[in-house]
Amino acid sequence: MNYREAAIQVLKDEKKALHYEEITKIAIERNYITPKGKTPHDTISTEISRDIRKNETDSVFLKYGKGVYGLREFEANTPMVEVNISENYAEEHHQDKVL
């Protein structure tokens, strides 16, 4: 499974939008990917961003906020998607809370 496929699988499993670092953590825990480098989270982020840029509205991914991605297929079935990043997580990663 490549990084793009792993991101899709994690988001399908979780049925909600997640920060790319959380997507990576889950993908590694479930053995969807076996990182060879030191920054697999950057690879996941790059793959998702590349897919969005290349495919635009046909991308399987949607960006919900800084570093937070979900699947387009869930957006169509959900009138409003709310993504919560805990205050501690946001502070640890120097990000604004995403709602």
C-alpha positions as CSV (number, residue, x, y, z in Angstrom):
1,M,0.0,0.0,0.0
2,N,1.5,3.4,-0.9
3,Y,1.1,6.5,1.2
4,R,-1.9,7.9,-0.7
5,E,-3.7,4.6,-0.4
6,A,-2.9,4.4,3.3
7,A,-4.3,7.9,3.9
8,I,-7.5,6.9,2.1
9,Q,-7.8,3.7,4.1
10,V,-7.2,5.5,7.4
11,L,-9.8,8.1,6.6
12,K,-12.3,5.5,5.5
13,D,-11.7,3.5,8.7
14,E,-12.1,6.6,10.9
15,K,-15.0,8.2,9.0
16,K,-13.9,11.7,9.9
17,A,-11.3,14.3,9.0
18,L,-7.9,14.1,10.7
19,H,-4.7,16.0,10.9
20,Y,-2.1,14.5,8.6
21,E,0.1,13.6,11.6
22,E,-2.7,11.5,13.1
23,I,-3.4,9.9,9.7
24,T,0.3,8.9,9.6
25,K,0.3,7.6,13.2
26,I,-2.7,5.4,12.5
27,A,-1.4,4.2,9.2
28,I,1.9,3.0,10.9
29,E,0.0,1.4,13.8
30,R,-2.1,-0.6,11.5
31,N,0.8,-1.5,9.3
32,Y,-0.6,0.2,6.2
33,I,2.8,1.8,5.7
34,T,6.3,1.0,6.8
35,P,8.3,4.2,6.8
36,K,11.8,4.2,5.5
37,G,12.5,7.9,6.2
38,K,12.4,10.1,9.3
39,T,9.3,12.2,8.2
40,P,6.5,9.9,7.0
41,H,4.0,12.5,8.1
42,D,5.5,14.9,5.6
43,T,5.1,12.3,2.9
44,I,1.5,11.7,3.7
45,S,0.8,15.5,3.7
46,T,2.6,15.8,0.4
47,E,0.7,13.0,-1.2
48,I,-2.7,14.3,-0.1
49,S,-1.8,17.9,-1.1
50,R,-0.5,16.7,-4.5
51,D,-3.8,14.7,-5.1
52,I,-5.9,17.8,-4.3
53,R,-3.8,20.1,-6.6
54,K,-3.7,17.6,-9.4
55,N,-7.3,16.5,-9.3
56,E,-9.0,19.6,-7.8
57,T,-12.7,18.8,-7.4
58,D,-12.2,15.2,-8.5
59,S,-9.8,14.5,-5.7
60,V,-10.9,11.9,-3.1
61,F,-9.6,14.3,-0.4
62,L,-10.9,17.5,1.0
63,K,-9.0,20.0,3.1
64,Y,-10.9,21.1,6.1
65,G,-8.2,23.3,7.7
66,K,-4.5,23.6,8.2
67,G,-3.2,20.1,7.9
68,V,-6.7,18.5,8.4
69,Y,-8.0,16.3,5.6
70,G,-11.0,14.1,5.0
71,L,-12.6,12.2,2.2
72,R,-14.9,13.8,-0.3
73,E,-17.2,10.8,-0.2
74,F,-18.2,11.6,3.4
75,E,-18.7,15.3,2.8
76,A,-21.5,14.5,0.3
77,N,-23.4,12.5,2.9
78,T,-22.7,15.0,5.8
79,P,-24.4,18.4,5.7
80,M,-21.8,19.8,8.1
81,V,-18.5,18.3,9.1
82,E,-16.9,19.4,12.3
83,V,-13.3,18.6,13.0
84,N,-12.0,19.1,16.5
85,I,-8.4,19.3,17.5
86,S,-7.8,19.4,21.2
87,E,-6.3,22.5,22.6
88,N,-3.3,20.6,23.8
89,Y,-2.7,19.1,20.3
90,A,-3.1,22.5,18.7
91,E,-0.7,24.0,21.2
92,E,1.9,21.2,20.8
93,H,1.8,21.6,17.0
94,H,1.6,25.4,17.1
95,Q,-1.6,25.5,15.2
96,D,-4.9,27.2,15.7
97,K,-7.8,25.1,16.8
98,V,-9.8,23.9,13.8
99,L,-13.6,23.7,14.1
